[in-house]
Amino acid sequence: MPVEVQLAGIRDGMVLAAEVRDSRGNVLLAGGTRLTRAHVQTLERRGIRAVSVTAPQDRPPPAPGDPAAADPAAVAEMLARQERTFAKVRGQPLMDAIYRAAREHLERGNLPPG
């Protein structure tokens, strides 16, 4: 059952129950979109104040690679492992760029197999 939520109450990972349209009828976000902070900021700029989201029991299980599918403890362990791996090379521009890219990848729940 969908629930109406004010934008201030939106949390990352909530799922839209229906598409969101602006005042002209243009589709801003499709139903089923897993919301992020960036989505909420866009909606705020477009004058949207509340959206309909699915209740947790109505949501399908997350797909592999979806941050909601990743075990938070496993993500934390991989981030700690990354810190140890890059500790000696931080401060080098190329290595810092690789570090940032790898961190963003891990934070999105993309863990190596196994």
Kinemage of the C-alpha trace (Angstrom):
@kinemage 1
@onewidth
@group {chain A} dominant
@subgroup {mainchain}
@vectorlist {calphas} color= white
{ca met a 1} P 0.000 0.000 0.000
{ca pro a 2} L 1.517 3.362 -1.042
{ca val a 3} L 2.241 5.984 1.585
{ca glu a 4} L 2.378 9.760 0.984
{ca val a 5} L 5.637 11.195 2.359
{ca gln a 6} L 6.818 14.809 2.572
{ca leu a 7} L 10.192 15.296 0.842
{ca ala a 8} L 11.828 16.082 4.183
{ca gly a 9} L 10.890 12.563 5.307
{ca ile a 10} L 12.379 10.769 2.292
{ca arg a 11} L 15.302 8.451 3.053
{ca asp a 12} L 17.756 7.057 0.520
{ca gly a 13} L 16.431 3.828 -0.910
{ca met a 14} L 12.725 4.567 -0.579
{ca val a 15} L 10.847 3.508 -3.729
{ca leu a 16} L 8.340 5.638 -5.629
{ca ala a 17} L 4.920 4.002 -5.819
{ca ala a 18} L 3.914 6.074 -8.861
{ca glu a 19} L 5.504 8.433 -11.352
{ca val a 20} L 6.031 12.027 -10.274
{ca arg a 21} L 4.906 14.787 -12.635
{ca asp a 22} L 5.560 18.516 -12.580
{ca ser a 23} L 2.833 21.171 -12.882
{ca arg a 24} L 2.921 20.862 -16.697
{ca gly a 25} L 2.433 17.093 -16.633
{ca asn a 26} L 6.035 16.220 -17.488
{ca val a 27} L 7.271 13.013 -15.880
{ca leu a 28} L 10.093 13.845 -13.481
{ca leu a 29} L 10.641 10.350 -12.061
{ca ala a 30} L 9.157 6.993 -12.991
{ca gly a 31} L 7.307 4.796 -10.548
{ca gly a 32} L 9.646 2.212 -9.042
{ca thr a 33} L 12.580 4.639 -8.837
{ca arg a 34} L 14.755 4.026 -5.771
{ca leu a 35} L 15.178 7.548 -4.385
{ca thr a 36} L 18.458 9.255 -3.544
{ca arg a 37} L 19.281 12.642 -2.034
{ca ala a 38} L 19.857 13.974 -5.576
{ca his a 39} L 16.323 12.944 -6.586
{ca val a 40} L 14.866 14.753 -3.572
{ca gln a 41} L 16.832 17.920 -4.381
{ca thr a 42} L 15.581 17.842 -7.974
{ca leu a 43} L 11.987 17.406 -6.809
{ca glu a 44} L 12.356 20.308 -4.358
{ca arg a 45} L 13.641 22.568 -7.161
{ca arg a 46} L 10.629 21.590 -9.294
{ca gly a 47} L 8.168 22.521 -6.545
{ca ile a 48} L 7.181 19.004 -5.517
{ca arg a 49} L 6.396 18.805 -1.784
{ca ala a 50} L 5.404 15.159 -1.268
{ca val a 51} L 5.519 11.846 -3.131
{ca ser a 52} L 3.902 8.446 -2.855
{ca val a 53} L 6.305 5.668 -1.829
{ca thr a 54} L 5.789 1.953 -1.445
{ca ala a 55} L 5.487 0.500 2.016
{ca pro a 56} L 8.437 -1.779 2.911
{ca gln a 57} L 6.348 -4.955 2.724
{ca asp a 58} L 5.241 -4.034 -0.837
{ca arg a 59} L 8.775 -3.700 -2.207
{ca pro a 60} L 10.412 -6.407 -4.269
{ca pro a 61} L 13.722 -7.710 -2.945
{ca pro a 62} L 16.694 -5.584 -4.062
{ca ala a 63} L 18.590 -6.615 -7.168
{ca pro a 64} L 22.273 -7.616 -6.936
{ca gly a 65} L 24.449 -4.505 -6.999
{ca asp a 66} L 21.703 -2.409 -5.418
{ca pro a 67} L 22.986 -0.745 -2.217
{ca ala a 68} L 19.982 -2.135 -0.359
{ca ala a 69} L 21.105 -5.670 -1.295
{ca ala a 70} L 24.581 -5.333 0.185
{ca asp a 71} L 25.195 -6.415 3.756
{ca pro a 72} L 26.202 -3.235 5.648
{ca ala a 73} L 28.836 -5.151 7.619
{ca ala a 74} L 30.370 -6.480 4.390
{ca val a 75} L 30.449 -2.980 2.896
{ca ala a 76} L 32.083 -1.610 6.061
{ca glu a 77} L 34.701 -4.380 5.965
{ca met a 78} L 35.508 -3.677 2.314
{ca leu a 79} L 35.824 0.054 3.001
{ca ala a 80} L 38.187 -0.665 5.910
{ca arg a 81} L 40.194 -2.993 3.683
{ca gln a 82} L 40.400 -0.255 1.055
{ca glu a 83} L 41.725 2.188 3.659
{ca arg a 84} L 44.494 -0.242 4.578
{ca thr a 85} L 45.315 -0.964 0.934
{ca phe a 86} L 45.649 2.706 -0.048
{ca ala a 87} L 47.253 3.980 3.176
{ca lys a 88} L 50.798 4.125 1.778
{ca val a 89} L 49.923 5.776 -1.524
{ca arg a 90} L 47.433 8.452 -0.423
{ca gly a 91} L 48.446 11.921 -1.525
{ca gln a 92} L 49.480 10.800 -4.998
{ca pro a 93} L 46.991 12.335 -7.464
{ca leu a 94} L 46.461 9.222 -9.585
{ca met a 95} L 46.128 6.931 -6.564
{ca asp a 96} L 43.736 9.377 -4.887
{ca ala a 97} L 41.530 9.333 -7.995
{ca ile a 98} L 41.540 5.517 -8.015
{ca tyr a 99} L 40.794 5.499 -4.285
{ca arg a 100} L 37.777 7.832 -4.720
{ca ala a 101} L 36.397 5.821 -7.641
{ca ala a 102} L 36.782 2.547 -5.756
{ca arg a 103} L 35.183 4.013 -2.618
{ca glu a 104} L 32.150 5.292 -4.563
{ca his a 105} L 31.802 1.885 -6.186
{ca leu a 106} L 31.863 0.120 -2.813
{ca glu a 107} L 29.505 2.608 -1.181
{ca arg a 108} L 26.924 1.804 -3.868
{ca gly a 109} L 26.951 -1.776 -2.603
{ca asn a 110} L 29.081 -3.198 -5.427
{ca leu a 111} L 31.100 -5.809 -3.585
{ca pro a 112} L 33.474 -8.308 -5.156
{ca pro a 113} L 32.082 -11.837 -5.474
{ca gly a 114} L 32.734 -14.328 -2.752
